[in-house]
């Protein structure tokens, strides 16, 4: 056998082995996924819940998320970590603290800030540690990490605590749902998502966003189902809940709970396993997050995930040698860490194998017809079996897992589009690989976009303050009968700060005619971002088409906020030893 034949045989063998391994993995993850059983019912009573929301330039979404958490889970403590944002995020958080004094804000300043999400989460862990009273049962203190654009289903804490009945469970990852309407999805009844109903409203998400939801609800959830059996459930960046005692153990052994990998969530899960804890996956509830409607931001996000997975390869030998990790769990983790590298290899091997086949088809024998009749037609079913079917099958599975909120026709179309979507994401792996070759390890943050409702006219660009001329966009009172008739009670306290308007939701309804009600009127620009102005100047003039609000001697006031935004939920008295709710923490 000459060298050309050896190279050709090696190429075809590699392509075949990659196809077979991928198909077998799909079979392995599908079986436990379709045969899952319900978990033990739980209750949040007796647990001290802490929600951590890391923020970096999240002016468009953080206000709605904080109000959702404070209003839906009044028994929990909400911590927001501002990682030296350069947009209006600090001003929005100031306004939120005026409305909700129980909100805890941790302000990180440069040069210590913007060193990755893991460092921001470590700052929150230290603040929570200081707030706990002496003698607190840290095994029943639960720290949840949520994105700034997320909505946790209202029964989520109870379902999560059901997994914590087992004292060996140190961390729980909640299923992630991706949508254009996070408020609508989070408000849906939990039983409607698992028991299809003929009257269920069909979702209207865009194709790209729904493909992301299919990915989380299908392949990723199936992978986690297999990991439940192997004892290697991975943590995600959104919807991860960890016992404080487990974070303490990781800090004692490794210095801090979170570390520097761009996939800091998966890295945390590895450390939980290495310190003797057990991780679980919960798909009986969910956390909803806003989908990415454009391809480039999506590839940017996935390149960060792929690079983080490549960075975690350094833990492989420690995982294999650890007595705390079972052999099946170590093999599953090894395969997961191999996936981005296999994608790099496959993106070279498969096109090369196809090019060789095309060459033989056109340059040997009697042409294409002879090549096809000699048995080459068998490549077509093989290509469908290995390259198409493993992706198409997730369309019908997605319909069944989403409670019938997707029509049959759309489910089939999503399955077919998922083929192109899966191969598109391979570009993100190459993007990550080039960043590694260039020594780039900075945090490629996902850019936010507004979701739900029509776009707001003239939104401020991230990284700059709102010019005075743009203030009327946020300050003008839209006309409408409900507004004029006093349907919404005036707010009680003045803020004198700017809170960006959110899409219409149950907490901030739309005004008849399509307008939306602004939450807070803007003040004049401050001399410095973190220094409140005692007597702000006159607010920007409203647009001529809207009535001018009455000026207040002490500065601009919050004029008309729906009661649901200003009402402070009843909260249990914090344990003795906690800091005052109005404390601002600075981690330098």
N, C-alpha and C positions, 0 to 999 in steps of 0.2 A: 504494500500500500504506500503510494507516494505521499509527499507532504501535503499536497492540495487535498487529497482525499481525507487525510487525517484531520486537517483543519475544518473541512466541511462536516465530517462526522462529529467533531467536537462542538461545532456550532449548532447543529441540529439536536444533538443530545442535550446541550444546555437549555435550548429553547423548550424542548419537550419536558425536561425535569422541572423547569420553572412553571410550566402550565399545569403539570400534574400536582405539584405541591400547592399551588394556588387553589386548584379545584378541590383538593382534599381538605384544605383549611376551611373552605366555604361549607363543605359537608359537615365538618367537625363543629363549626360554630352554629350551624342551622339547627342541628338536632336538639341541643339543650335550650335554644332560644324558643323553638316552637312548643317545647314541653315544659315550660317554666311553671312553677307553682307559686301560689300566693304566700306572702310572708306573714309573720306573726303580727297581729294588730298591736299598735302601741299607743302611747300617750306622752305628750310633752310635759305633763305634770311632773315636777321633781327635777327637771333639767333646767340649767341656767343657759339660755340661748344667747349667743353673740353672733351677729351678722357683720361681716367685714366686707366693705365695698372699696377696693382700690381705684383711685381716679387719677388720670393724667389727661387733661384737656377733654373733659367729658361734659361740657356745658349743655349739649343738646339733650342729654339723657339722664343725668344724675338726679335732677330734681324729681322726676316722676318715680324713679326707683326708690329714693329715700322716702317719699310720701307713701308709696305702696308698702314698704316694709314697716314703717311706723304705724300705719293705719291698720294693716292686716295682722301684724304680730305685735300687739302692744306689750306683751310680756317679755319681749326680747330687747336686748341692747344693740343698737345699730352704731357701728363704727365706720366712718368714712376716712380713708387715707388719701389726702391730697398730696400727690407726689410732685410738688412744684409745678402746678399747671400754669400755663402762660395765657390761657383764655379767661373766660368769665367764671370758671368753676369756683374759685375762692369766693367771689361775690355771691354766687348762688348758695354756697354752703353757709355763708354768713346769714343770708336771709332765712334759710331753712332752720338755722339755730335760733333765730328770733321767733319763728313760728313754733318750733319744737325744741324747747330747752333740753329735752332728754337726749337729743342727738349728740353723739361724741365725734368730734373732728380732730384728726391727727394731721398736723401740717408739717410736711418735710420740706426742707430748704436745700438749695444747692450750696455746696457741691456734693452733699451727701445724698441728695434726691436723684431721681431718674437713673437709677442703676439697675433697673429691672423690677419686675413685679414681685419677685421673691423678697427683695429688701423691703419693699413697702409692706408686705405681709408680715415680715419679722417685726417691723415697727408696731403693727397692730397687736401682735402676740405679746410684745413687751408691755404695751399699754393695758391690755386685758389682764396680764399677770399682776400688774401693780394695782389694778382696781379690785381684784378679788380679796375678800377678807381672809384673815388668818384662819386656818382650819377649814377652808372651803373644800368640799369634795370635788377635786379636779377631775375625777373620773366621770362626773355628771355635769361638767361644764363643756358645752358643745360649741365649737367655733365653726361657723359656716362662711365660706368664701363665695361671693356673688359678684358677677360683672355689673358694671354701672348701667347697663341697659337691660337688666334681667327682671323677671317677675316670678317669684316662687309661688307655686300653687298653695292655696290656703290651708290644705290639710297636710302639706309637706312635712312639717316638724313632727306631727304625730306618726306618720308612716315611717319616717327615718328613725324615730326613737323605738319603733318596733324591732328594728334590726339590732339596736343596742341592748336589747334584753339579754343577748349573749355577751357576757363580760369580755370575751376574747376579741370582739369586734372593736377595733380602734378607730376606723374611718369608714364613711359611707359616701359613695358617689351617686348622685341623683341623675336620672335620665334628663337629657337636654332636648328641648324642642326649639325649633327655629321657625320664625314666622315674621310676617310684616306687621302683625297686630298682636303685640305681646299682651296688652291689656285684655283683649277679647279672648285670647287663648287661656290666660290665667284665670279668667272669670268663669270659664266653662266648668260644669259639674264634673267631678272626677269620674263618676260612673258612666257619663256619656262618652268618655274617651276609651272605655274598655268594653262597653256594651252598645253595639250599633243601634241606632234609633232611626226609624223611617223619617222622622221629622228633623233630623240633625241638619244643621245649616252647613252647606258645603263651603269649604274654605276657598278664598280667592287670592292666595299668595301668588307671587310671580313664579315663573318656572325655575329660575335659578335659586331663589330662596327655598322653594319646595324641594328641590334636589338636595339642598343642605339639610333640610328636615328629614328627608328620606335617609340620608347618610347616617344621621344620629339615631333615628328611630329604627333603622334596619341594620346595616353592617356593624356599626359601632356598638349598638345594644346587643347584637348577637355575640360579638367578641367578648363583651363583658359577661354575658351569660355563661360562656365557656370558662372564663376566668373565675367565676364563682365556684365552679367545680374543681379547678386546678389550684385555687387559693392564691390567685395573682391578679385580682381586680385592680385596674389602674384608676388613679384619681384624675379628674378633669379640672380645668381652670375655673369653671362655673358650676356651682352646685356641689362642692365638696364640703363634707362635714366631718370634723375630726375632734376626738376627745382632747381636752386640754392636757390630760395626763400623758397621752401619746405624743403630743407636741413637746412636752417637757422631756420625755425619754429621748426623743430625737436630738433635742438641744444638748442634753447631757452627753450624748455619744458623738455627735457630729458638729456641735457648736451652736447651730441655729436650726429651727424647724425647716425653713425653706433655704434653698441654695441658688447657685448662679446659673443653672441651665435655663435655656429659653423655654423648655418644657418643664417648668418648675413644679407643675401639678403632678405629672407622672413621676418626677424625681421624689416628690414627697411620698407618694405611694410606695416607691421602692424602699425609702427609709423606714416607713411604717412596718413593712415586711421584715426588713433587716433587724429591727429592734424587737421583734417577736409579736407584733400586732397582726391583726387580721383585717383585711379590707373587704367591703361588701358593695354590691351594686343594687340600686333601688329603681325599678321601673314602674312601681305602682303609683308614683307621683312624678312630678317633673318641675323643671325650672325653664321658663321660656326666655329666649333671647332674640334680639333683632337680627334678621338675616342680612347678608351682604348682597345688595342688588346688582353689583357690577363685578366683572371678572377680575380686574386688576387688584382691587382690595382683597378679594377672595384668595388669589394666588399669593398675595403678600402675607396674609394670615397663615396660610398653609405652609409657606416657606419657613415661617418661624417655628411652626410645629415640627416640621421635618428636621430642621436644624437642631431643635431641642432633642428630638429622638436620637439623632446621630451623636449628640453630646453625651447622652445617657449610656452609650455603648461602653463607657469606661466602668460602669457598674456590673457588667456581665459576669466577670470572673468572681467578683464578690458574691453575686447572687447564686452562682453555681456552687460555690464552696460553703455557703451559709447553711447551718443546720436548721435555721428558722424557716427556710423556704423549701417546700416539697419539690421532689424531682419533676412532677408534671408542671408545677408552677414555674420552675426554673426553665424548663423547655419552652413553655408558652412565652415567657418574657424574652427568651433568646430569639424566638421567631419574630416577635414584635420588633425587637431592636434590629433584626436583620431586614425587615420590610423595606425601609427607605433605600438600603443598599441594593436589595433585589430589584427595586424599581429602577434604579440607575442602570443596573446590569440588563434588565429586561428591555429598557428603552433603547439599548444598543443592539442586543442580541436579536430581538424579534424583527426590527427593520432589516437587519443584515440577512437573516434567514429568508425573509420575503424577497429581498433583492436577489439572492442566489436562485430562488425558485423562478423568478421572472427571467433571469439570465438563461437558465436551462430551458425554460419554456420557449424562448425566442431564438436560441442559438443551437439547439440540438434536435435531432430527429427530423420529422417532417413538419415541424411548426406547432402552433398552439393546438390544433385539432388532434394531432397524433399524441401530443403530450397529455392532453385531457383524456383521450380514450385509453391510454396506457395505464390509467389508474390515478392520475393526478386529481380527479374529481373528489377523491377521498379527503383532500385537504379542506374542502368546504365544510363538511360536517365537523371535522376536527376544530376548525377555526371557530365555528359557532359554539361548540361544546366548551372550549377552553377560553375563548375571548369575548363571547357575547352572553351566553346563558348565565354565568355567575353574576352578571350585572343586571340583566333584565329581570331576573327572578325577584329582585327586591321591590319592584313596582307593586305586584299583588300583595306581597307581605306588608308593604307600607300601608296599603289601604286597610288591611285587617288590623294593624297595630294602631292606626289613627282613629279607630272607632267608626269607620265608614264616612268620615268627613271628606274623603276624596272619592270622586266618582270612579266607576270601573274603567271608563274610557281614559280618564286622566291618569289613572294608575298604570295602565298599559303604556301610555305615552311617556310617563315618567321613567318606567323601566327601560324603554328604548333610549331615552335621552341620558339615562344614567351610564350607558356605555361610553358616550362621548365625554360625559362629566368625569368619569373615572380616569380616562386617558388624559384629559385636560389637566388634572391635578398632578400628573407626573412632571409637568413643567415646574411646579413649585419645588419638587425634589431637586431638580437641577439648579434652581435659584438658590436653594439652601446649600447645595454642594459648592457652588461658586463662592458663596459667602464664607464658607469654611476655608477654602483655598486662599481667599484674600485676608483671612484672619479677622473677619467681621463678627463681632459677638454682641452688637448693640441690639436693643429691643425694638423690633419693627412693629410698632403699635398699629392696631387696626383703626383706620379712620372711621368716624361715626357719620351717619347720615340720618336725617329725620325720617321717621316712619309713621304712617297712619295719618290720613287727612291730606289736604292740599299743602304744597310747600309754602312756608312763611315768606312774605315778600321781604327781600333785602336782608337775609340773615347775616350776622356778623361773621367775618372770616376768622377761623381759629387763630389764636396767637396775637390778637389785637383787641383793644377795648372798643366798645360801641361809640362811634363818633356822635357828637351832639345832634347832628342833623338826622341821625337814624333813630333817635329816641322815640319819635312819635310812632314808629312801627310797633313798639312794644307798649306804649303808654295809652294809645287811643282807645276810647271806649266804643266798641262797635254798637250800632243801633240795633234795637230789637225789643219786642214787647215784653219778654220775660225780664230783660234788664231794667226796662223803665218801670215795670210794676213792682220792683223790689223783691223779686223772687229769691235773690241771694242777699243774705244779711251782710252788713258792713263788717269789716275786720275790726278787731279790738285794739291791735297794737300797730304802731307805725314802724316801718323798717327803714325806709329811705335807701333801699338797695334794689338791685335789679334781679329779678328772677325770670328767666326766659320762659316763654309760653310753651306748654307741652301740647301734643296732639289731643284732640277731644277724647276724653275717657269718662268713665263713671265718676272719677274724682274731679274732672274739669269739663263739663258738658259743653257741647256746641251751642251757639246762639242761632236762633232761626234766621235763615238767610245764608248760612254757610260760614259765618264768622266764628271766631273762638275768643273766649274771654281771657284777657291777660291776667296773670296772677299778681304781679307786683309792679308798681310804677317805677321808672328809673330815676335815680338821683344823678346829680352832676358828677363828672369824673372826679375820682379821688386823686390826691397828690401821691399817695402810695397805696398799693393794693391791700395790704393787711392792716392799715391804720384807719379806723372809722372816723368819719368827719362829723364833729358834734353838730354843726349848723350848716348843712349842705346848701348850696345855692339853689336858685329857682330851677325847677326841672325843665327839660326841653319843651318847647311849645308843641302842643298836639297838632295834628293835621287839620286844615281848615274844615274838612268834612265831618269832624267829630267835635262834640262839646268839650270845652276846657274844664278840667276839674278844679275845684276850689283849692287855693293854695293854703298850706298849713304853716303857721309861724315857725314851728319847729322843724320844718322840712317836709318833703313829699311823704304822703301816707299810703299805706295799702288800702285802696278804696273799697272794692267789692270783691271779696273772695268767697266762693261757695263755702258754707259751714263745714263741709266734709274736709276741707283743706286746713281750716283754722282750728277745728275742734281737737283738743288734746285728749287722746284716749286715756282711760284709767290705767295706770301702771302700778304694779306692786311696789311697795317701798323698797329701795335698793338696800342690800345688806350693809350693815355697819362696816365702815372702813373703805367704802368706795368714794372716789372723788366726787366733788360737786358736778351735777350734770352740765353746768355751763363751762366747766374747765376746758380749755383748749390745750392740747398737748403738742409739743414740738419735739420732733426727733431729728437731731442734727447728725 
